[in-house]
């Protein structure tokens, strides 16, 4: 059953001040009407039948309702989602693997980069700058690396994965500034890393997709580093949590409206959902989406982020930009990585790889 919209004290969002105050970088313009969620919302789209079976099993490893008090529990190691070891990342010698501390934002700790460079390659390679997911509150720079290494191995590219500080301990702008600092170092040391500074693609899923979009905005607004593209997979873009898909998927799938509220409130505190949230925290808040690198955006039809992701692609087009959008029918949040053998996942993964091939050709 869809929860009806309720009156909001702070703008269009619904995130209460449960964790701590956020740090606001700039004032932005709201593009989603404040009463958007008042639009009549029908029943949720059905899950793809094959994915629905898998989702029942996957859901056993997730709490029924993701509230702030569960953040420490969600950070505990989970055998079902074990991180790859260095040997796993090396792939029988296909990659040289190092972890390196590089300068962080001014006055902040150093940032750790997990650097996987292809072996046996003579010319400078393309690089995927990977930002991990986890709702802004969990995860590390090894999370989801196997999928990125699959692409890198086929395309003879490097993967540099950034370890950013998590909310609520580090609210905005700490996480995005960590990501930007790591990107700036990567571009400045392209020769040392034997990568082509003109072929760096920023990429991430979920919160990592939102941070990747934010880093692309920062790179544009700060005059670099130049990016060849931005791969935004089911990105977490809008703290207002008020689209029809947010209401349709309440209590369903992997990351519902309540979990979304928990993540955004951890990052933004009292500012969450209010009028003054920075676009570098929530890229959907950006007034101007012109001048960005080509974007790949995909999302499931049966997930919380569907409508904000579709709107983000639409606004890139309206600003004269380039975006490729896929809405996968019946896909839940993160289905491609969680159930890669499913037919719909295979189609989604193929579309992602094909976009990268075209971009790099």
DRENDO-647384 format. One record per residue (C-alpha): residue number from 1; y, z, x. Coordinates in Angstrom, 2 decimals, decimal comma. Layout:
<segus>
SEGU resi      yy      zz      xx
SEGU  NUM       Y       Z       X
...
</segus>
This chain:
<segus>
SEGU resi      yy      zz      xx
SEGU    1    0,00    0,00    0,00
SEGU    2    3,43   -0,97    1,34
SEGU    3    5,86    1,91    1,71
SEGU    4    9,12    1,07   -0,07
SEGU    5   12,30    0,98    1,99
SEGU    6   14,36    4,13    2,06
SEGU    7   18,01    4,85    2,77
SEGU    8   18,89    4,98    6,44
SEGU    9   21,41    7,29    8,05
SEGU   10   21,90    5,24   11,22
SEGU   11   22,27    1,51   10,61
SEGU   12   19,28   -0,62    9,74
SEGU   13   16,61    1,17   11,75
SEGU   14   14,29    3,99   10,81
SEGU   15   13,68    5,81   14,11
SEGU   16   14,54    9,50   13,94
SEGU   17   15,78   11,42   17,00
SEGU   18   12,41   12,95   17,85
SEGU   19   12,32   12,69   21,62
SEGU   20   15,60   12,54   23,54
SEGU   21   18,91   10,74   23,68
SEGU   22   18,94    7,15   24,90
SEGU   23   21,47    5,53   27,21
SEGU   24   23,31    2,63   25,62
SEGU   25   24,34   -0,23   27,89
SEGU   26   26,51   -2,28   25,58
SEGU   27   27,56   -2,87   21,98
SEGU   28   25,81   -5,77   20,27
SEGU   29   25,88   -7,71   17,05
SEGU   30   23,19   -7,21   14,43
SEGU   31   21,63  -10,46   13,19
SEGU   32   19,03   -9,06   10,80
SEGU   33   20,72   -7,97    7,55
SEGU   34   20,67   -4,21    7,16
SEGU   35   18,92   -4,55    3,80
SEGU   36   16,30   -7,01    5,09
SEGU   37   13,44   -4,67    4,26
SEGU   38   14,67   -4,47    0,65
SEGU   39   13,37   -8,02    0,17
SEGU   40   10,21   -7,87   -1,97
SEGU   41    7,17   -7,68    0,29
SEGU   42    3,79   -8,98   -0,82
SEGU   43    0,37   -7,82    0,31
SEGU   44   -0,42   -8,16    4,02
SEGU   45   -1,97  -11,36    5,33
SEGU   46   -5,72  -11,05    5,83
SEGU   47   -7,17  -10,66    9,29
SEGU   48   -9,17  -13,54   10,69
SEGU   49  -12,77  -12,76    9,61
SEGU   50  -14,17  -12,82   13,14
SEGU   51  -11,32  -10,64   14,43
SEGU   52  -11,63   -8,23   11,51
SEGU   53  -15,16   -7,31   12,58
SEGU   54  -14,00   -6,65   16,14
SEGU   55  -10,98   -4,70   14,93
SEGU   56  -13,22   -2,15   13,21
SEGU   57  -14,85   -1,37   16,57
SEGU   58  -11,61   -1,43   18,55
SEGU   59   -9,92    0,93   16,11
SEGU   60  -12,39    3,65   17,06
SEGU   61  -10,53    3,95   20,39
SEGU   62   -7,11    4,36   18,79
SEGU   63   -5,65    7,24   16,78
SEGU   64   -5,22    6,60   13,08
SEGU   65   -1,52    7,44   13,32
SEGU   66    0,28    7,18   16,66
SEGU   67    2,83   10,01   16,67
SEGU   68    4,92   11,35   19,59
SEGU   69    2,60   14,31   20,20
SEGU   70   -0,23   11,88   20,99
SEGU   71    1,55   10,21   23,93
SEGU   72   -0,12   12,48   26,56
SEGU   73   -3,53   11,78   25,02
SEGU   74   -2,94    8,02   25,04
SEGU   75   -2,13    8,21   28,76
SEGU   76   -5,54    9,64   29,61
SEGU   77   -8,02    7,20   31,21
SEGU   78  -10,09    5,39   28,62
SEGU   79  -13,41    3,84   29,75
SEGU   80  -12,99    1,17   27,09
SEGU   81   -9,85   -0,09   28,83
SEGU   82  -10,59    0,58   32,52
SEGU   83   -8,13   -0,88   35,03
SEGU   84   -9,34   -3,39   37,64
SEGU   85   -9,90   -2,15   41,18
SEGU   86   -8,49   -3,88   44,28
SEGU   87  -11,88   -5,56   44,76
SEGU   88  -11,74   -6,83   41,19
SEGU   89   -8,27   -8,24   41,82
SEGU   90   -9,31   -9,96   45,06
SEGU   91  -11,89  -12,06   43,19
SEGU   92  -14,19  -12,64   46,14
SEGU   93  -11,32  -13,52   48,46
SEGU   94   -9,30  -15,71   46,11
SEGU   95   -6,32  -13,32   46,38
SEGU   96   -4,77  -11,06   48,98
SEGU   97   -3,89   -7,81   47,20
SEGU   98   -1,28   -5,27   48,29
SEGU   99    0,83   -2,64   46,57
SEGU  100    4,33   -2,22   47,91
SEGU  101    7,27    0,07   47,24
SEGU  102   10,58   -1,80   46,97
SEGU  103   14,13   -0,60   46,24
SEGU  104   14,67    0,46   42,65
SEGU  105   17,90    0,55   40,65
SEGU  106   20,87    2,29   42,23
SEGU  107   20,21    6,02   42,41
SEGU  108   16,65    5,66   41,08
SEGU  109   13,23    5,90   42,77
SEGU  110   11,56    2,97   44,45
SEGU  111    9,55    0,56   42,33
SEGU  112    5,91   -0,22   43,02
SEGU  113    4,85   -3,87   42,92
SEGU  114    1,22   -4,94   42,76
SEGU  115    1,22   -8,22   44,69
SEGU  116   -1,65  -10,71   44,36
SEGU  117   -1,16  -13,81   46,51
SEGU  118   -3,56  -16,78   46,45
SEGU  119   -5,41  -17,42   49,70
SEGU  120   -5,89  -20,78   51,36
SEGU  121   -2,70  -22,29   49,94
SEGU  122   -0,33  -24,10   52,30
SEGU  123    2,73  -24,82   50,13
SEGU  124    4,82  -22,08   48,48
SEGU  125    3,29  -21,20   45,14
SEGU  126    4,58  -20,49   41,67
SEGU  127    4,63  -16,82   40,70
SEGU  128    4,07  -14,89   37,49
SEGU  129    6,21  -11,78   37,39
SEGU  130    4,11   -9,59   35,13
SEGU  131    5,47   -6,71   33,04
SEGU  132    2,72   -4,67   31,40
SEGU  133    2,56   -3,63   27,77
SEGU  134    2,01   -0,21   26,26
SEGU  135    4,72    0,43   23,68
SEGU  136    7,19    1,56   26,38
SEGU  137    5,18    4,80   26,69
SEGU  138    1,79    4,04   28,30
SEGU  139    0,25    1,63   30,81
SEGU  140    0,66    0,67   34,45
SEGU  141    0,92   -2,42   36,61
SEGU  142   -2,84   -3,08   36,63
SEGU  143   -3,03   -3,27   32,85
SEGU  144   -3,91   -6,80   31,58
SEGU  145   -4,02   -8,20   35,12
SEGU  146   -7,39  -10,00   34,72
SEGU  147   -5,93  -12,48   32,25
SEGU  148   -2,99  -13,24   34,50
SEGU  149   -5,29  -13,72   37,48
SEGU  150   -7,35  -16,19   35,42
SEGU  151   -4,22  -18,33   35,07
SEGU  152   -3,15  -17,78   38,66
SEGU  153   -6,54  -18,77   40,00
SEGU  154   -6,56  -22,00   38,01
SEGU  155   -2,94  -22,85   38,85
SEGU  156   -2,97  -21,52   42,44
SEGU  157   -0,14  -19,16   41,67
SEGU  158    0,80  -15,62   42,67
SEGU  159    1,02  -12,60   40,37
SEGU  160    3,50   -9,80   41,04
SEGU  161    3,09   -6,91   38,59
SEGU  162    5,78   -4,25   38,31
SEGU  163    5,27   -0,51   37,76
SEGU  164    8,20    0,69   35,65
SEGU  165    8,98    4,26   34,60
SEGU  166    7,84    5,11   31,08
SEGU  167    9,65    6,63   28,12
SEGU  168   10,33    9,29   26,95
SEGU  169   10,58   10,77   30,45
SEGU  170   12,68    7,75   31,44
SEGU  171   14,72    6,41   28,51
SEGU  172   16,63    3,14   28,46
SEGU  173   17,94    1,65   30,72
SEGU  174   15,46    3,00   33,29
SEGU  175   12,41    0,85   32,41
SEGU  176   14,22   -2,49   32,19
SEGU  177   16,29   -1,76   35,30
SEGU  178   13,08   -1,03   37,22
SEGU  179   11,70   -4,39   36,06
SEGU  180   14,88   -6,21   37,05
SEGU  181   14,99   -4,52   40,48
SEGU  182   11,43   -5,63   41,18
SEGU  183   12,24   -9,18   40,12
SEGU  184   15,36   -9,27   42,29
SEGU  185   13,34   -8,09   45,30
SEGU  186   10,61  -10,65   44,61
SEGU  187   13,09  -13,53   44,50
SEGU  188   14,93  -12,33   47,59
SEGU  189   11,65  -12,11   49,54
SEGU  190   10,17  -15,37   48,29
SEGU  191    9,75  -16,74   51,80
SEGU  192    7,88  -13,63   52,93
SEGU  193    5,63  -13,81   49,89
SEGU  194    5,15  -17,57   50,31
SEGU  195    6,28  -18,23   46,75
SEGU  196    8,71  -20,83   45,43
SEGU  197   11,84  -19,03   44,17
SEGU  198   12,47  -21,90   41,75
SEGU  199    9,10  -21,39   40,05
SEGU  200    9,10  -17,75   38,98
SEGU  201    7,99  -17,08   35,40
SEGU  202    8,58  -13,68   33,85
SEGU  203    5,76  -12,73   31,50
SEGU  204    4,39   -9,89   29,44
SEGU  205    2,73   -8,86   26,21
SEGU  206    3,91   -6,40   23,57
SEGU  207    6,37   -3,98   25,22
SEGU  208    5,95   -6,07   28,37
SEGU  209    7,01   -9,13   26,38
SEGU  210   10,09   -7,30   25,14
SEGU  211   10,94   -6,20   28,67
SEGU  212   10,35   -9,75   29,93
SEGU  213   12,82  -11,06   27,34
SEGU  214   15,30   -8,36   28,35
SEGU  215   14,90   -9,21   32,05
SEGU  216   15,59  -12,86   31,23
SEGU  217   18,81  -11,77   29,49
SEGU  218   19,79   -9,63   32,49
SEGU  219   19,05  -12,44   34,93
SEGU  220   21,24  -14,78   32,90
SEGU  221   24,08  -12,30   32,57
SEGU  222   23,97  -11,15   36,21
SEGU  223   23,74  -14,64   37,67
SEGU  224   20,13  -14,50   38,79
SEGU  225   17,43  -14,53   39,86
SEGU  226   16,78  -17,94   38,38
SEGU  227   13,69  -18,09   36,18
SEGU  228   11,59  -21,15   35,40
SEGU  229   10,37  -19,69   32,12
SEGU  230    9,63  -16,62   30,04
SEGU  231    6,21  -16,05   28,50
SEGU  232    6,55  -13,58   25,63
SEGU  233    3,21  -12,71   24,05
SEGU  234    3,51  -10,70   20,80
SEGU  235    6,75   -9,25   22,21
SEGU  236    8,28   -5,96   21,05
SEGU  237   11,89   -7,01   20,44
SEGU  238   13,58   -5,07   17,64
SEGU  239   14,05   -1,30   17,36
SEGU  240   15,19   -1,54   13,72
SEGU  241   11,57   -1,69   12,51
SEGU  242   12,64   -3,11    9,14
SEGU  243   11,22   -6,63    8,79
SEGU  244    8,81   -7,56    5,98
SEGU  245    5,94   -7,73    8,48
SEGU  246    6,69   -4,16    9,60
SEGU  247    6,19   -3,00    6,00
SEGU  248    3,23   -5,29    5,29
SEGU  249    1,29   -4,00    8,29
SEGU  250    2,04   -0,29    7,83
SEGU  251   -1,21    1,59    8,42
SEGU  252   -3,05   -1,56    9,50
SEGU  253   -4,10   -3,09   12,80
SEGU  254   -3,45   -1,81   16,31
SEGU  255    0,31   -1,11   16,40
SEGU  256    1,79   -0,38   12,99
SEGU  257    5,24    0,65   11,80
SEGU  258    4,66    4,34   12,59
SEGU  259    3,50    3,59   16,14
SEGU  260    6,47    1,26   16,55
SEGU  261    8,80    4,06   15,50
SEGU  262    7,20    6,34   18,08
SEGU  263    7,64    3,84   20,91
SEGU  264   11,22    2,89   20,13
SEGU  265   12,30    6,49   19,57
SEGU  266   10,83    7,47   22,92
SEGU  267   12,90    4,76   24,60
SEGU  268   16,16    5,15   22,67
SEGU  269   16,26    8,63   21,15
SEGU  270   19,12    9,11   18,69
SEGU  271   20,41    5,57   19,29
SEGU  272   17,24    4,03   17,83
SEGU  273   18,01    1,90   14,80
SEGU  274   21,74    2,50   15,07
SEGU  275   24,54   -0,02   15,57
SEGU  276   25,01    0,29   19,33
SEGU  277   21,62   -0,49   20,86
SEGU  278   21,79   -2,68   23,96
SEGU  279   20,17   -6,13   23,95
SEGU  280   18,64   -5,15   27,28
SEGU  281   16,69   -2,49   25,37
SEGU  282   15,96   -4,51   22,22
SEGU  283   16,47   -8,25   22,89
SEGU  284   16,64   -9,00   19,15
SEGU  285   20,06   -7,32   19,29
SEGU  286   21,50   -9,98   21,61
SEGU  287   24,42  -11,83   20,04
SEGU  288   23,93  -14,88   22,29
SEGU  289   20,57  -16,42   23,17
SEGU  290   21,96  -19,50   24,89
SEGU  291   21,40  -20,30   28,54
SEGU  292   17,93  -18,74   28,73
SEGU  293   14,89  -20,24   30,48
SEGU  294   12,31  -22,01   28,31
SEGU  295   10,31  -19,52   26,26
SEGU  296    6,75  -19,35   25,06
SEGU  297    6,42  -16,97   22,11
SEGU  298    3,23  -16,25   20,24
SEGU  299    2,24  -13,64   17,70
SEGU  300   -0,38  -13,00   15,04
SEGU  301    0,40  -13,47   11,37
SEGU  302   -1,17  -10,06   10,63
SEGU  303    0,87   -7,85   12,93
SEGU  304    4,05   -5,79   12,93
SEGU  305    6,01   -8,03   15,32
SEGU  306    5,47  -11,31   13,46
SEGU  307    8,86  -11,67   11,79
SEGU  308   11,03  -10,45   14,67
SEGU  309    9,23  -12,84   17,05
SEGU  310    9,60  -15,81   14,74
SEGU  311   13,29  -15,00   14,31
SEGU  312   13,78  -14,73   18,09
SEGU  313   12,33  -18,21   18,63
SEGU  314   14,45  -19,55   15,77
SEGU  315   17,61  -18,11   17,26
SEGU  316   16,81  -19,63   20,67
SEGU  317   16,60  -23,03   18,98
SEGU  318   19,80  -22,37   17,04
SEGU  319   21,51  -21,62   20,37
SEGU  320   20,36  -24,97   21,79
SEGU  321   17,52  -23,52   23,86
SEGU  322   13,87  -24,38   24,38
SEGU  323   11,08  -22,32   22,83
SEGU  324    7,47  -22,95   21,88
SEGU  325    6,31  -20,74   19,01
SEGU  326    2,76  -20,06   17,81
SEGU  327    1,88  -17,84   14,86
SEGU  328   -1,88  -17,35   14,88
SEGU  329   -3,29  -16,98   11,33
SEGU  330   -5,05  -13,67   10,87
SEGU  331   -4,34  -12,48   14,39
SEGU  332   -3,76   -8,76   14,91
SEGU  333   -1,62   -7,31   17,69
SEGU  334   -3,07   -8,20   21,10
SEGU  335   -6,11   -9,96   19,69
SEGU  336   -6,32  -12,51   22,50
SEGU  337   -6,73   -9,91   25,20
SEGU  338   -8,93   -7,55   23,19
SEGU  339  -11,31  -10,11   21,72
SEGU  340  -11,08  -13,07   24,12
SEGU  341  -14,38  -14,58   22,99
SEGU  342  -13,23  -15,08   19,38
SEGU  343  -12,49  -18,65   18,30
SEGU  344   -8,86  -17,87   17,44
SEGU  345   -8,40  -16,10   20,77
SEGU  346   -9,74  -19,11   22,61
SEGU  347   -7,19  -21,32   20,87
SEGU  348   -4,37  -18,90   21,70
SEGU  349   -5,38  -18,55   25,35
SEGU  350   -5,64  -22,34   25,68
SEGU  351   -2,15  -22,78   24,23
SEGU  352   -0,74  -20,26   26,72
SEGU  353   -2,39  -21,99   29,67
SEGU  354   -1,32  -25,44   28,48
SEGU  355    2,30  -24,29   28,26
SEGU  356    2,15  -22,96   31,80
SEGU  357    0,65  -26,23   33,04
SEGU  358    3,43  -28,26   31,40
SEGU  359    6,11  -25,94   32,71
SEGU  360    4,79  -26,08   36,27
SEGU  361    3,99  -29,79   36,33
</segus>
